[in-house]
Amino acid sequence: MNSGNYGWIELVLFYGIAIGFGLWQWLSMDRLLKKTRAEKAAKQAAEQDSNPPSP
């Protein structure tokens, strides 16, 4: 293999891992935010059901 190709292989592997890790972190945070928002909405709905408005 030509020695010039090793640089390209290194770049592709390094940046592929970096982009993959960043994408994994972004998806993980997105899932966590959706879960937190759903729990907050459920808590607010439960509080509204337990405290009916007074006439």
N, C-alpha and C positions, 0 to 999 in steps of 0.2 A: 504494500500500500504506500502511496506517496505520503511524505511527511507533512505536506500541506493539508491533507485531509484530517489529520489528528486535531488540528485547531478547530475545524468545523464540528467534528464529533464532540469535542469538549464543550464548545459553545452550545450546541443543541442539547446535550445532556444537562449542563448546568442551568441554562435558562428554562429547559423543560421541567426540571425539578422545582425551580423557583416559582414558575407560573403555576405548576400543579399544586404546590403548597399554598400559594396565595388563593387560588380558586377553592381549595379545600377549606381554608379558614373563612372565606367569604360565605360559602354555603353553610358552614357550621354556625356562623353568627346569624345568618338569615333564618335558619331553623330555630335558633334560640330566641330571636326576637319575635317570631311568629308564635312560639309557645308562650312567651311572657305576655304578649298582647292578648292572646286567647284566655289565659288565666285571669288577667286583669278585667277583661270584659265579662267573664263568668262571675267574678267576685262582685263587680258592680251590679250585674243583673240580680244576683242573690240578695244584695243589700237593698235594692229597690223592691224586691218581692217581699222582704221581711219588714220593710218600713213603708206601708201604704200611705199615700198623702191624706192628710186630715181635711175634712170638709169645711 
